[in-house]
Amino acid sequence: MSAAALRAWIAAIALSAALAIAGAYAPGAHWLHLLCKPLTTLLIVALALRLPASETGYRRAIVAGLLLSTLGDVFLMLAPRWFVHGLASFLLAHLAYLFAFTRCARLAAVPWPFAAYALVAGGVLAMLWPSLPVALRVPVVVYVAVLAAMAAQAAVVWRVRAEATAAWGAAGGGVFVLSDAVLATDRFAMPFAAASLVVLAAYWLAQTMIALSVGKGPATNP
């Protein structure tokens, strides 16, 4: 993919994301959010499919994660009773990403990213624990553990391979942790008005970075 084509795809993703975020805030425009939220993630799927991949198995796993994320997007837009279904969809998405990253480097081949993300995960859980509903404690702990492992393994791949595209995956994993930490803080501990803006912007940035890790060539270099 040429640099110009890549910029066009990213501009389309950014526009759709901006419309989705605007729809979450603008009175009477919730339909825009409902339309553009899954559309934005599907545009990222299309980007991952169009990039020239060096490893097709890796691309398949990343695309599977993005499609599961799209399903999670839909569940989280529904009534609160569908929250656990959304959590399960994103859990499977992170497992797909983790599988993709373990195709590139042995699990925990470099220990320090796992230690660092374990500390982050522990801090997030400690903050959330008093306000977490009892029924959600085990699912949230499992989700946070898998999310942290995914992000840590992405960092391992970057350290082992030292490739430009691996840096996108590592950055995407880190930003995904940030997005979900803000989401959990807003939902369970300390709600704030700008949460949707921060969460969605970081979420789609993370997904786009992970999609870019599929590609090869100078057009996808950070």
Secondary structure, 3 states (H helix, E strand, C coil): CCHHHHHHHHHHHHHHHHHHHHHHHCCCCHHHHHHHHHHHHHHHHHHHHHCCECCHHHHHHHHHHHHHHHHHHHHHHCCHHHHHHHHHHHHHHHHHHHHHHHCCCCCCCCCHHHHHHHHHHHHHHHHHHHHCCHHHHHHHHHHHHHHHHHHHHHHHHHHHHCCHHHHHHHHHHHHHHHHHHHHHHHHHHCCCCCHHHHHHHHHHHHHHHHHHCCECCHHHCC
